[in-house]
Amino acid sequence: MEMQYKDWLNRALASMHTGQWFGWKKDWTGEHRMSYENIIVHDSSITKPTEAEVDAKIQELKDAEQNAINKKASAKSKLLALGLTEEEIKLTFGI
């Protein structure tokens, strides 16, 4: 299942600082609630990151995930080239 923007946003914010430093305005409901404009900062020592910073972090996380997928596919093709079967690869490495 592909992650939605709100999932990437939550993951990006969580990776920017430790602890529960952010939350969401309560007066919004539905999908729109978890959006950049509804972020609230609980920790007064932390300033709200800019939307550009958050978007850059989201892209960084997406790129890292795609890189991991690519490496896994590369490893699988190399194992197949060495003569392992799909079943052997799946049983041994889970890929």
C-alpha positions in Angstrom: 0.0 0.0 0.0 1.4 3.3 -1.1 1.8 5.9 1.7 -0.3 9.1 1.4 1.0 12.6 1.9 -0.2 12.7 5.5 1.8 9.6 6.3 4.9 11.0 4.7 4.3 14.3 6.6 4.0 12.6 9.9 7.1 10.4 9.2 9.1 13.5 8.1 8.2 15.5 11.2 8.9 12.6 13.5 12.4 12.2 12.1 13.2 15.9 12.4 13.4 16.0 16.3 13.1 13.5 19.1 10.1 13.2 21.3 6.5 14.3 20.8 7.4 17.8 19.7 4.5 18.4 17.3 0.8 17.7 17.0 -2.2 18.8 14.9 -4.8 21.5 15.4 -7.9 19.9 16.9 -10.5 22.2 15.1 -9.9 20.5 11.8 -11.3 17.1 10.9 -10.8 14.6 8.1 -7.8 14.3 5.7 -7.1 18.1 5.8 -6.3 18.0 9.6 -2.9 16.4 9.0 -1.5 19.1 6.7 1.4 21.5 7.0 -0.8 24.5 8.0 -2.3 22.5 10.9 1.0 21.6 12.6 1.4 22.8 16.1 4.7 22.7 18.1 4.5 21.5 21.7 8.1 22.2 22.6 8.9 25.9 22.9 12.6 25.2 22.3 11.7 24.0 18.7 10.6 26.3 15.9 8.2 25.0 13.3 10.2 23.9 10.3 9.3 25.7 7.0 7.2 24.0 4.5 10.2 23.8 2.2 12.2 22.0 4.9 9.4 19.5 5.5 9.0 18.9 1.8 12.8 18.3 1.5 12.7 15.8 4.4 9.7 14.0 2.8 11.7 13.8 -0.5 14.8 12.5 1.4 12.7 9.8 3.0 11.0 8.8 -0.3 14.5 8.7 -2.0 15.9 6.5 0.8 12.9 4.1 0.5 13.2 3.9 -3.2 17.0 3.3 -2.9 16.3 0.4 -0.5 13.8 -1.1 -3.0 16.3 -0.8 -5.8 19.1 -2.4 -3.7 16.8 -5.3 -2.8 15.9 -5.9 -6.5 19.6 -5.7 -7.4 20.5 -8.2 -4.8 17.8 -10.6 -5.9 18.9 -10.4 -9.6 22.5 -11.1 -8.6 21.4 -14.1 -6.5 19.3 -15.4 -9.5 22.4 -14.9 -11.7 24.4 -17.1 -9.3 21.9 -19.9 -9.8 19.6 -19.6 -6.8 15.9 -20.2 -7.4 13.2 -17.7 -6.6 12.1 -20.1 -3.8 15.6 -20.4 -2.3 15.9 -16.6 -2.3 12.6 -16.1 -0.7 13.1 -18.7 2.0 16.6 -17.5 2.8 16.4 -13.8 2.5 12.7 -13.0 2.3 13.0 -11.1 -1.0 
